């Protein structure tokens, strides 16, 4: 039987900190947030362009799914 674990908001907050500690210096990073994912939470990473092949964002941190999306360049209005 496959039991899918559901990440809590607190777990997602901790995972967000860990993701940021690994990629916060990347110029491609435009934002990192917590996202609703089914019945739980995930971490969403927004990038202006794909990261170099030697830089990886983990697909999971502990129990939390990490999703990356190319959103383009962010501009202040």
N, C-alpha and C positions, 0 to 999 in steps of 0.2 A: 504494500500500500504506500502511495506517495503522499506525504503530508507536506504541503507548502507552508513554510514558515512566514509569518506576517511580521514585518518590521514595525516597531512602535515609533512614534515621533521622536522620543528621546534617543533611540538607537540611530535614527536618521540624522539627528543633530550631531551625534558623536562621529558618525561616518562622514558627514560633511566636513567636520574639522580635519579628519584624517586625509580626505581627498585634497582639501585645500593645502595641507602641509606638504603634499607631494607635487602640486602643480601651480601653486599661487604665483610663482615667478614666471610663468609662461605668458608671453605676449598674446598668444591666441585665446587666452581665457577671458571671457566677457562676463561670466557670472556663474555662481553655484548656488543652488537652492534646494529646498525640500519640497517634494512633490507627492500628492496623493497617488497611490498605486494600488488599485483594487481595494482591499480592506485595510491596507497598511500604508507605509510611506517608502519613498525612494529618494535618492539624491540625483538631481538633474544638473549636469554640467553644460554650460553654453560656451561654444567656441566660435571665434570669428572665421576660422579655417581649420582644416585637419591638423592634428599634431604631427610632428615628425615621427617616422617609424620607430625611432629608438625611445620615444616617450609614450608610455602606456598609462591609460586610466583603467583601474581595475573594474571588472564588471560587477563585483560584489566587494563590500567591506563588511566583514563579520556577517550579519544576517541581512544586510541592506543592499538592495539592487542599486547600481550606479549606472545612469544612462547619460550618454553624451549626445549633443545635438549641435550641428553647425548652423548658427543663426546669423552669421555675417557680422559686420562691424557694428558696434553700438555707438550711437551718437547722442549727445545731450541736446535737448531742445530748449 
